Amino acid sequence: MKQLQDLLEHHQEAGLAEADLQVIRRGKALEYYSKHYGKVYVEKGREFTVKEALTGINQLLDDQRDSTAEVPPVDAEPYTRQFLRLFADTTSLARDQMQKFLRGTGVSPNEFQQREWCNEEKKVFHLVPPLEQARKWKGLPRKGLGRDLDQSMFLIGACYPESGINVNDTLNNPNFLPHPATGDILDWYTRHGGDAPMKDAARLARQLYGKWEANNKPKVAAAQRTLFDDMVEE
């Protein structure tokens, strides 16, 4: 990557436009990904797709350019990072604003709706409340709770006073496999939750999750792997 940085600095000094530099960065990242195509997994049994790679690359490039706001956790999945950007400090977003934010990212609002993270009503997208997201998992096997945002929203929703859900029952379920980004996403919501109750629930969820992590280090360590486990350092 040092060679790439030197190359970019050389082109920048020569007057190459930022858009052209972005093309070089994107191309190099895709080349890097292609070397490990078919070996990259978000979680066991769920492959990291080319589309997700493109989305993640574009977001990382955006992170480098935008230093005015806190970027979402880097270990989070690409769709999660984009969603966190959109709904930072809010629970709703006008359709036209959503479309503007997503222009050029390769992501459509429909993909968030399919994941049941938000819904649209009268040209406004609304975050599905964490409590509602948590309750939809009632009676379902925890093995299916694999996405990082699903895990985080479940834990936050379960920490609302009226949830009736015992967080530790899920954390101690043998089928629950923690995503490496879950703790960081909980941290994110303590600062950027859409309202005060969400931030309060996120703080409690992070506290409970932190205690569980401390008592389950082997299970947590097994999940703390990079997306490129099989890579050999070049």
C-alpha positions as CSV (number, residue, x, y, z in Angstrom):
1,M,0.0,0.0,0.0
2,K,3.0,2.3,0.4
3,Q,3.7,2.0,-3.3
4,L,0.1,3.0,-4.0
5,Q,0.3,6.0,-1.7
6,D,3.6,7.1,-3.4
7,L,1.9,6.8,-6.8
8,L,-1.1,8.8,-5.7
9,E,1.0,11.5,-4.3
10,H,3.0,11.7,-7.5
11,H,-0.2,12.0,-9.6
12,Q,-1.6,14.6,-7.2
13,E,1.5,16.7,-7.5
14,A,1.2,16.4,-11.2
15,G,-2.3,17.9,-11.1
16,L,-4.4,14.7,-11.5
17,A,-8.0,15.4,-10.4
18,E,-9.4,14.0,-7.2
19,A,-12.0,12.0,-9.2
20,D,-9.2,10.3,-11.1
21,L,-7.4,9.5,-7.9
22,Q,-10.5,7.9,-6.6
23,V,-10.7,5.7,-9.6
24,I,-7.1,4.6,-9.0
25,R,-7.9,3.8,-5.3
26,R,-11.0,1.9,-6.2
27,G,-9.3,-0.1,-8.8
28,K,-6.4,-1.1,-6.5
29,A,-8.9,-2.1,-3.8
30,L,-10.8,-4.3,-6.2
31,E,-7.6,-5.9,-7.4
32,Y,-6.8,-6.7,-3.8
33,Y,-10.2,-8.2,-3.2
34,S,-10.1,-10.2,-6.4
35,K,-7.0,-12.1,-5.2
36,H,-9.1,-13.6,-2.4
37,Y,-12.4,-13.9,-4.2
38,G,-14.3,-16.9,-2.9
39,K,-12.4,-17.0,0.4
40,V,-13.9,-13.9,2.0
41,Y,-16.8,-14.4,4.4
42,V,-18.9,-12.0,6.5
43,E,-19.7,-15.0,8.8
44,K,-19.6,-18.7,8.4
45,G,-21.6,-19.7,5.4
46,R,-22.3,-16.2,4.2
47,E,-19.8,-15.1,1.5
48,F,-18.7,-11.5,1.1
49,T,-20.1,-10.6,-2.3
50,V,-18.6,-8.5,-5.0
51,K,-21.4,-6.0,-4.5
52,E,-20.7,-5.7,-0.8
53,A,-17.0,-5.3,-1.6
54,L,-17.8,-2.4,-4.0
55,T,-20.0,-0.8,-1.4
56,G,-17.4,-1.2,1.3
57,I,-14.6,0.2,-0.9
58,N,-16.7,3.3,-1.8
59,Q,-17.4,3.9,1.9
60,L,-13.8,3.6,2.9
61,L,-12.9,6.1,0.3
62,D,-15.6,8.4,1.6
63,D,-14.2,8.0,5.1
64,Q,-10.8,9.2,3.9
65,R,-12.3,12.3,2.3
66,D,-14.8,13.3,5.1
67,S,-13.1,14.3,8.3
68,T,-16.0,16.4,9.6
69,A,-18.1,13.5,11.2
70,E,-17.4,10.4,13.2
71,V,-17.3,7.5,10.7
72,P,-19.2,4.3,11.5
73,P,-17.2,1.3,13.0
74,V,-14.8,0.0,10.4
75,D,-15.4,-3.6,11.3
76,A,-19.1,-3.3,10.5
77,E,-20.6,-4.8,7.4
78,P,-20.8,-2.4,4.3
79,Y,-24.6,-2.1,4.4
80,T,-24.5,-1.5,8.1
81,R,-22.0,1.3,7.7
82,Q,-24.1,3.0,5.1
83,F,-27.2,2.6,7.2
84,L,-25.5,4.1,10.3
85,R,-24.4,7.1,8.2
86,L,-28.0,7.7,7.1
87,F,-29.6,7.4,10.5
88,A,-27.0,8.9,12.7
89,D,-28.8,11.0,15.4
90,T,-32.2,10.6,13.7
91,T,-35.0,8.1,13.3
92,S,-36.3,9.4,10.0
93,L,-35.1,10.6,6.6
94,A,-37.0,12.1,3.7
95,R,-37.0,10.0,0.6
96,D,-35.2,12.6,-1.6
97,Q,-32.5,13.0,1.0
98,M,-32.1,9.2,1.2
99,Q,-31.7,9.1,-2.6
100,K,-29.2,11.9,-2.6
101,F,-27.1,10.2,0.1
102,L,-27.1,6.9,-1.7
103,R,-26.4,8.2,-5.2
104,G,-23.2,6.6,-6.5
105,T,-22.9,4.1,-3.6
106,G,-24.4,1.1,-5.4
107,V,-27.0,0.8,-2.6
108,S,-30.7,1.3,-2.9
109,P,-33.2,2.1,-0.1
110,N,-35.0,-1.2,-1.0
111,E,-32.1,-3.2,0.3
112,F,-32.5,-1.7,3.8
113,Q,-36.2,-2.4,3.7
114,Q,-35.6,-6.0,2.7
115,R,-33.5,-6.3,5.8
116,E,-36.4,-4.8,7.8
117,W,-34.1,-2.0,9.2
118,C,-36.4,0.8,7.9
119,N,-39.7,1.3,6.2
120,E,-41.2,4.1,4.0
121,E,-44.4,6.0,4.7
122,K,-45.5,9.1,2.9
123,K,-42.1,9.7,1.2
124,V,-40.3,9.4,4.5
125,F,-38.1,6.5,5.6
126,H,-38.4,5.6,9.3
127,L,-36.0,3.5,11.3
128,V,-37.7,0.3,12.5
129,P,-37.7,0.9,16.3
130,P,-35.1,-1.3,18.2
131,L,-37.9,-2.7,20.4
132,E,-39.8,-3.8,17.4
133,Q,-36.7,-5.3,15.9
134,A,-36.0,-7.2,19.1
135,R,-39.5,-8.6,19.5
136,K,-39.5,-10.0,16.0
137,W,-36.9,-12.5,17.1
138,K,-39.1,-13.9,19.8
139,G,-39.3,-17.7,19.4
140,L,-36.8,-17.7,16.5
141,P,-33.5,-19.6,16.6
142,R,-30.6,-17.3,17.6
143,K,-28.4,-19.0,14.9
144,G,-30.2,-16.7,12.4
145,L,-29.2,-13.6,14.3
146,G,-26.0,-13.2,12.4
147,R,-25.8,-9.7,10.9
148,D,-24.0,-7.1,13.0
149,L,-26.8,-4.6,12.9
150,D,-29.5,-7.2,13.7
151,Q,-27.5,-8.3,16.7
152,S,-27.0,-4.7,17.9
153,M,-30.6,-3.7,17.4
154,F,-31.8,-6.8,19.2
155,L,-29.7,-6.1,22.2
156,I,-30.7,-2.4,22.2
157,G,-34.4,-3.2,21.9
158,A,-34.2,-5.9,24.6
159,C,-32.8,-3.2,26.9
160,Y,-35.9,-1.0,26.7
161,P,-37.8,-1.2,30.1
162,E,-40.9,-2.6,28.5
163,S,-39.3,-5.3,26.3
164,G,-39.8,-8.3,28.5
165,I,-36.7,-9.8,26.9
166,N,-33.8,-11.1,29.0
167,V,-30.6,-10.1,27.2
168,N,-28.5,-12.7,28.9
169,D,-30.7,-15.5,27.6
170,T,-29.6,-14.7,24.1
171,L,-26.0,-13.9,24.9
172,N,-25.7,-17.3,26.6
173,N,-27.5,-19.2,23.9
174,P,-25.0,-21.7,22.4
175,N,-26.3,-20.8,18.9
176,F,-25.4,-17.1,19.4
177,L,-22.2,-16.2,17.6
178,P,-21.1,-12.5,18.3
179,H,-20.2,-10.5,15.3
180,P,-16.8,-8.7,15.7
181,A,-18.5,-5.3,15.1
182,T,-21.4,-5.7,17.5
183,G,-19.8,-4.0,20.5
184,D,-18.6,-1.1,18.5
185,I,-22.0,-0.6,16.9
186,L,-23.5,-0.5,20.4
187,D,-20.9,2.2,21.3
188,W,-22.0,4.1,18.2
189,Y,-25.6,4.1,19.3
190,T,-24.8,5.4,22.7
191,R,-23.6,8.6,20.9
192,H,-25.7,8.6,17.7
193,G,-29.0,6.9,18.7
194,G,-32.0,8.7,17.2
195,D,-33.5,9.7,20.5
196,A,-32.7,9.7,24.2
197,P,-34.5,6.3,25.0
198,M,-32.5,4.6,22.3
199,K,-29.2,6.0,23.6
200,D,-30.1,4.9,27.2
201,A,-31.0,1.4,26.0
202,A,-27.7,1.3,24.0
203,R,-25.7,2.2,27.1
204,L,-27.3,-0.6,29.0
205,A,-26.8,-3.0,26.1
206,R,-23.2,-2.1,25.9
207,Q,-22.7,-2.6,29.6
208,L,-24.3,-6.1,29.5
209,Y,-22.5,-7.0,26.3
210,G,-19.2,-5.9,27.8
211,K,-19.7,-8.1,30.9
212,W,-20.6,-11.0,28.7
213,E,-17.5,-10.5,26.5
214,A,-15.3,-10.5,29.6
215,N,-16.8,-13.8,30.7
216,N,-16.7,-15.5,27.3
217,K,-13.3,-14.6,25.9
218,P,-12.8,-17.9,24.0
219,K,-16.1,-17.5,22.1
220,V,-15.4,-13.8,21.4
221,A,-11.9,-14.5,20.3
222,A,-13.2,-17.0,17.8
223,A,-15.3,-14.3,16.2
224,Q,-12.6,-11.6,16.2
225,R,-11.2,-12.5,12.8
226,T,-10.7,-10.3,9.8
227,L,-12.7,-10.8,6.6
228,F,-9.5,-12.0,5.0
229,D,-8.6,-14.8,7.4
230,D,-6.8,-16.9,4.7
231,M,-4.7,-14.0,3.5
232,V,-0.9,-14.2,3.6
233,E,0.7,-10.8,4.3
234,E,2.3,-9.5,1.2
